[in-house]
Amino acid sequence: MKNEITKTITNGLLVSFLTGITVSFLAIFIIQFQNQSHYDDERPRMDCFAGLGYGIIVGVHFLFVILSLPAFFNLFKTVREHRFYSFLSFFTGPFLYLIFISFSLSEFSEEDFLFIIPWIFIVIWVYYYFKLQKIIKLKNE
């Protein structure tokens, strides 16, 4: 059972990370594509930090993987038997990130996308949480 739990959580982390990065890259590419690359008098705009947005996206998703590592506490019987503990082990880190960003959102000028980035990760992570709960329920019966 522990191997199955480990495999499910690891797959969840990997799929959430890769899908979140892919969707976020597409979103930031679309946002950057809509911005004009020239001034009105046809002079090109100089962008000194062209790849910074992509680095922030990778960094935030990597942070989410680190914040989601307590999900491996489900390997312990006391955690996986209680749904509340299992839920906390999965979602405490991502919710703390969202709370921190929402309280400090006024300090960011145009970095509102920091609040939007993690939602794909969280949606897929919710799917793997319910998948793990189903595995635990089947093994206990």
Secondary structure, DSSP 8 states (H G I E B T S, - for coil): -HHHHHHHHHHHHHHHHHHHHHHHHHHHHHHHHHS-SB-TTS-B---TTTTHHHHHHHHHHHHHHHHHGGGGGGGSHHHHHSHHHHHHHHHHHHHHHHHHHHHTGGG-SS-THHHHTTHHHHHHHHHHHHHHHHHHHHHH-
